[in-house]
Amino acid sequence: MSENQQAKPQGQELQSQQTKPQSDKSQGEVLLSIKDLCKYFEIKSGFLNHKTSYLKAVDHLNLEIRKGECFGLVGESGCGKTTLGKMIAGLYKPTSGEIIYNGVNLGGITRNERRKYSRDIQMIFQDPYSSLNPRMTVEEIISEPMIVNGTHHGADVGKRVEYLLNCVGLAKQYKSRYPHEFSGGQRQRIGIARALAVSPRLIVCDEAVSALDVSIQAQILNLLDDLKTEFGLTYLFIAHGLAAVKHISDRIGVMYLGSLVEVAPKEAIYDNPMHPYTQSLISAIPIIDPSKRKERILLKGDLPSPIDPPEGCRFNSRCFIEDCAYKQEHQQLVKVKNHLLACKYKSEQIAKLDKQTSAVEGTLEQASADTVEQKAKAS
């Protein structure tokens, strides 16, 4: 057809690797606040299946997402992006930390109360082929959340299904068909319609376009952008493709080995990346114009194992800054201009440069004032 889910590990006394970002009320009201969030998976082995270690998928992560924005999250495979998204959506239970949605700590409420908030937080999955039940029609797939949550009844359910299909660019006649009768892009549109069924406020898009052709990716990104405005949605957009994140996001967070290393508005991330890891990611983006191409920053070694991450700075085993004296220190997110940056070396270098620039500007202003004064005396 054409295209159109633990206990906190014993003895855990780890210092948080990131400061809790301060809420900036001037930038909008915070809808989702994540504080010191961890997710550790037990690694078991042997005949008796004893616990031997932990895989630290998400490790002391702090993040704020504001109402009405699209927050892009990028990073290498295995850095914990999807695990974070699933904890927010309630599919995984955090090992420790807090997920605060609209002022309510989701970890401190009952199962029935959680069900209420689950309607507000929905998820669009990466694989449009495995995320839809092949034995259900499109109408059954989209109407199931409404029936389970009791948001619509009787004839209203059918009308709602047709309305949502129209919103995602599919004909209402498709509601009686099965997922195998659609292409990948059309299946993802059905997944989007299912996420919209219970009128959510926050949608976690877990690499929602990575399994699609490039031309179809653009259509889905434009659709998500339009739906964000039409339904007043907030997105956590998880992706590998930096171009896709730049197209749809307002702010971008760069994740490395379970932690955030840099957060900034998208223009600041692409035009002035500060963290060495962010700089390497940006340098890998293909540029058509040869005159604008930048030198490719190649990182040495492989991504460390989240079972045994490096001591101190998580990025120290691959960092290309030779004279950094802080590689054995835990790096915390600090405010540097309009960035949140987890690199003490870069923070100090930028502060020194700003100080030197201010001194030069002060000297020039004084010289200009002296010149004006001399001319006044001469006249």
C-alpha positions in Angstrom: 0.0 0.0 0.0 1.3 3.5 -0.7 2.6 5.9 1.9 0.3 9.1 2.6 8.7 -2.4 33.9 13.4 -2.9 42.6 14.9 -2.3 45.4 17.8 0.1 45.8 21.1 -1.7 45.7 22.6 -2.4 49.2 25.5 -0.3 50.1 24.8 2.3 47.5 26.3 5.5 48.7 26.9 7.3 45.4 27.2 11.0 45.2 24.9 12.6 42.7 26.7 13.3 39.5 24.5 16.2 38.5 23.1 19.2 40.3 19.4 19.6 40.3 18.7 22.3 37.7 16.9 25.4 39.0 13.5 26.1 37.6 13.5 29.1 35.3 10.0 30.5 35.5 10.7 33.0 32.8 11.0 30.2 30.4 7.6 28.5 31.2 6.0 26.4 33.8 7.6 23.0 34.5 5.4 20.1 33.6 7.9 17.2 34.4 10.7 17.3 36.9 13.2 14.4 37.3 15.4 14.5 40.4 18.4 12.2 41.0 16.7 9.4 39.0 18.4 6.0 38.8 17.6 2.7 37.2 19.8 -0.3 37.9 19.2 -3.7 36.4 20.5 -6.7 38.4 23.0 -8.9 36.6 22.7 -12.6 37.8 24.9 -15.6 36.9 25.9 -19.0 38.1 24.0 -22.2 38.9 22.0 -20.5 41.7 21.4 -17.4 39.7 23.2 -15.1 42.2 23.2 -11.3 41.8 26.7 -10.4 40.7 26.5 -6.7 39.7 24.3 -4.0 38.4 23.8 -2.4 35.0 23.5 1.3 35.6 21.2 2.3 32.8 20.2 5.7 34.2 22.5 7.1 37.0 21.6 10.2 39.1 19.9 12.1 36.2 18.2 15.4 36.7 15.9 17.1 34.1 13.1 19.5 33.7 10.6 19.7 30.8 8.4 22.7 30.5 4.8 22.8 29.4 4.3 23.1 25.6 7.9 22.4 24.6 9.6 19.6 22.8 12.6 18.4 24.6 15.0 16.5 22.4 17.2 13.7 23.9 20.2 12.4 22.0 23.0 10.0 22.7 24.7 6.8 21.6 22.9 3.4 21.8 23.0 2.1 25.3 23.2 5.5 27.0 19.8 5.0 28.8 17.5 7.2 26.7 14.8 4.6 26.2 15.0 3.4 29.8 14.4 7.0 30.9 11.4 7.3 28.6 9.9 4.0 29.9 10.3 5.2 33.6 8.5 8.4 32.8 5.7 6.4 31.0 5.4 4.1 34.0 6.7 1.0 32.2 9.8 0.7 34.4 9.9 1.4 38.2 12.9 3.6 39.2 15.6 2.2 41.5 15.7 5.6 43.2 15.0 9.2 42.6 11.8 11.1 41.8 9.6 11.7 38.8 7.4 14.7 39.5 4.6 15.3 37.1 2.6 18.6 37.4 3.7 18.8 41.0 2.9 15.2 42.0 5.6 12.7 42.8 4.5 9.6 40.8 6.6 7.4 43.0 4.6 8.2 46.1 1.0 7.5 44.8 -1.1 4.4 44.8 -1.6 2.1 41.7 -5.1 3.5 41.1 -3.8 7.1 41.3 -1.0 6.2 39.0 -3.6 5.0 36.5 -5.1 8.4 36.4 -1.8 10.0 35.6 -1.0 7.3 33.0 -3.6 8.9 30.8 -1.7 12.1 30.8 1.6 10.4 29.8 1.6 8.3 26.7 4.3 6.8 24.5 5.0 6.4 20.8 7.2 3.4 20.3 10.1 3.0 17.9 9.0 -0.1 15.9 5.7 0.4 14.2 5.6 -3.2 13.2 5.8 -4.8 16.7 4.0 -2.1 18.7 0.6 -2.8 17.2 -1.4 -6.0 17.9 -1.7 -7.9 14.6 -5.0 -9.5 15.7 -6.8 -6.2 16.3 -8.3 -3.8 13.7 -7.2 -0.2 13.7 -10.5 0.8 15.3 -9.9 -1.8 18.2 -6.3 -0.6 18.6 -7.2 3.1 18.9 -10.4 2.6 20.9 -8.9 0.2 23.5 -7.3 3.0 25.6 -10.6 4.9 25.7 -12.6 1.9 26.8 -10.1 0.8 29.4 -9.9 4.3 30.9 -13.6 5.1 30.5 -13.0 8.3 28.6 -15.5 7.6 25.9 -18.6 5.4 25.6 -20.9 4.0 23.0 -21.1 5.8 19.7 -18.6 8.4 20.9 -15.8 5.9 20.7 -16.3 5.3 16.9 -16.5 9.1 16.3 -13.4 9.7 18.3 -11.5 7.0 16.3 -12.5 8.6 13.0 -11.5 12.0 14.3 -8.1 10.8 15.3 -7.5 9.0 12.1 -8.3 12.2 10.2 -5.8 14.1 12.5 -3.0 11.8 11.6 -3.7 11.8 7.9 -5.5 8.5 7.5 -9.0 7.9 5.9 -11.7 6.7 8.2 -12.3 3.7 6.0 -9.0 2.3 7.3 -10.5 1.6 10.7 -11.6 -1.9 9.8 -8.3 -3.0 8.5 -5.4 -4.8 10.2 -1.8 -3.5 10.8 -0.3 -5.8 8.2 -2.2 -4.0 5.5 -0.3 -0.8 6.1 3.2 0.5 5.4 5.6 1.5 8.1 4.8 5.2 8.0 1.0 4.5 8.1 1.5 2.1 11.1 3.4 4.8 12.9 0.5 7.2 12.3 -1.8 4.6 13.8 0.5 4.5 16.8 0.3 8.2 17.1 -3.5 8.1 17.0 -3.5 5.5 19.8 -1.3 7.8 21.9 -3.7 10.7 21.4 -6.8 8.5 22.2 -7.0 9.5 25.9 -6.0 13.2 25.4 -2.6 13.1 27.0 -0.5 16.2 27.9 2.9 14.6 27.7 4.0 12.2 25.0 7.3 10.3 25.1 8.4 9.7 21.5 10.9 6.8 21.7 12.8 7.1 18.4 9.5 7.4 16.7 11.0 8.0 13.2 14.2 6.0 13.3 12.7 2.9 11.6 11.2 4.9 8.7 12.6 6.0 5.4 14.1 9.5 5.3 11.2 11.0 3.3 8.6 9.4 5.6 10.6 10.7 8.6 10.0 14.3 7.5 6.2 13.7 7.1 6.0 12.2 10.6 8.0 15.0 12.1 5.8 17.6 10.5 2.8 15.7 11.7 4.1 15.6 15.3 4.8 19.3 15.1 1.3 20.1 13.9 -0.3 17.9 16.6 1.8 19.6 19.3 0.2 22.9 18.4 -3.3 21.5 17.8 -3.6 19.4 21.0 -1.3 21.5 23.3 1.1 18.7 23.8 4.5 18.5 25.4 7.1 16.1 23.9 10.1 14.2 25.1 11.6 13.4 21.7 14.2 10.6 21.9 16.3 10.1 18.8 19.6 9.2 17.3 19.3 11.5 14.3 20.6 15.0 15.2 18.9 16.5 12.1 15.5 15.2 13.3 16.0 16.5 16.8 17.0 19.9 15.5 13.9 20.1 13.3 11.3 19.5 16.1 13.0 20.3 19.4 13.0 23.6 21.4 15.7 22.4 23.8 18.1 19.5 23.6 19.7 17.3 26.2 22.8 15.2 25.4 23.0 11.9 27.3 26.1 9.9 27.9 26.4 6.6 29.9 23.2 7.2 31.9 23.7 10.9 32.7 23.2 14.2 31.0 26.3 16.1 30.0 24.8 19.2 28.3 21.4 20.8 28.0 20.7 23.9 26.0 18.4 25.5 23.4 18.7 23.8 20.1 20.4 26.8 18.4 23.1 26.9 21.2 23.7 23.2 20.9 24.3 23.2 17.2 26.0 26.6 16.9 28.1 26.5 20.1 28.4 23.0 21.6 30.5 23.1 24.8 30.9 19.6 26.1 33.6 17.5 24.2 31.0 14.7 23.6 28.5 17.2 22.2 31.2 18.6 19.9 32.0 15.2 18.6 28.3 14.5 17.8 27.9 17.8 16.0 31.1 17.3 14.0 29.6 14.1 12.6 26.7 15.8 11.0 27.1 15.7 7.1 27.3 19.1 5.5 26.7 19.5 1.7 28.7 22.7 1.3 32.5 21.8 1.3 33.4 25.4 2.4 31.3 25.0 5.6 32.6 21.6 6.6 34.2 21.3 10.0 37.0 18.9 11.1 35.6 15.6 12.2 36.2 14.8 15.9 36.9 11.1 16.3 36.5 9.7 19.8 39.1 7.1 20.9 38.0 3.7 22.2 34.5 2.3 22.6 31.6 3.3 24.8 32.4 2.0 28.3 30.1 -0.6 29.9 27.3 0.7 32.1 28.1 -2.3 34.4 31.5 -0.8 35.2 31.5 2.9 34.2 34.7 5.0 34.5 35.6 6.6 37.9 35.1 10.3 38.1 34.1 12.0 34.9 32.1 9.5 32.8 33.7 10.8 29.6 37.3 10.6 30.8 38.2 7.4 28.9 37.3 9.0 25.5 37.9 12.7 26.1 40.3 14.4 23.7 41.2 17.3 26.1 44.8 16.3 27.1 45.4 18.9 29.8 42.2 18.4 31.7 42.9 18.1 35.5 39.3 17.1 36.4 39.0 13.7 34.8 38.9 11.9 38.2 36.3 14.2 39.6 32.5 13.7 39.3 31.2 16.3 36.9 28.0 18.2 37.9 25.7 20.2 35.6 26.4 23.8 36.1 25.0 26.9 34.4 27.3 28.3 31.7 25.6 31.1 29.8 22.5 29.5 28.4 23.8 25.9 28.8 23.8 23.4 31.6 27.2 21.8 31.3 28.9 18.8 33.0 32.5 19.7 32.2 34.5 21.7 34.9 37.4 22.2 32.5 35.2 23.8 29.8 33.3 25.8 32.4 36.5 27.4 33.7 37.9 28.0 30.2 34.7 29.9 29.2 34.7 31.9 32.4 38.4 32.9 31.8 37.6 33.9 28.2 34.6 36.0 29.3 36.7 37.7 32.0 39.4 38.5 29.4 36.8 39.8 27.0 35.2 42.0 29.7 38.7 43.4 30.5 39.4 44.3 26.9 36.0 45.8 26.4 36.5 47.9 29.6 39.9 49.1 28.3 38.4 50.1 25.0 35.5 51.9 26.7 37.9 53.8 28.9 40.1 54.7 25.9 37.0 55.9 24.0 35.9 58.0 27.0 39.4 59.6 27.3 39.4 60.5 23.6 36.0 62.2 23.9 37.2 64.1 26.9 40.4 65.2 25.1 38.4 66.4 22.1 36.1 68.3 24.4 39.0 70.1 26.1 40.6 70.9 22.7 37.5 72.5 21.4 
